[in-house]
Amino acid sequence: MFAIALGLSPLETITISISVTIFIAAFTWVSIKGDLRELANELIDDKNRKEDD
């Protein structure tokens, strides 16, 4: 909608929309991947502590 407010052409609007969608998807993917890695490391540490006891 910001692109439309600036008076950009439809092609520019579509290009910006696609770019924004890709950026948001990539950022979300990296964020989820990092959270999953952190969670997996915590589970591995807990398992190792239980085995040591």
C-alpha positions, -999 to +999 in steps of 0.1 A: +000+000+000+030+023+006+041+018-030+006+027-042+006+059-021+039+069-037+023+067-071+045+038-084+036+019-115+019-015-111+051-033-121+070-015-094+043-022-069+044-059-077+082-060-075+082-043-041+055-067-029+074-098-040+107-084-024+089-077+009+073-112+009+107-129+003+124-108+030+097-116+056+098-153+047+135-154+049+136-136+082+109-158+097+128-189+085+161-179+100+143-169+133+125-203+135+157-222+125+176-204+153+149-211+179+148-248+169+186-251+171+185-235+206+158-258+217+176-289+203+208-279+221+189-275+254+174-310+250+208-325+242+223-308+273+195-321+295+200-356+281+237-355+287+232-342+323+208-371+330+233-396+316+261-382+338+240-385+370 
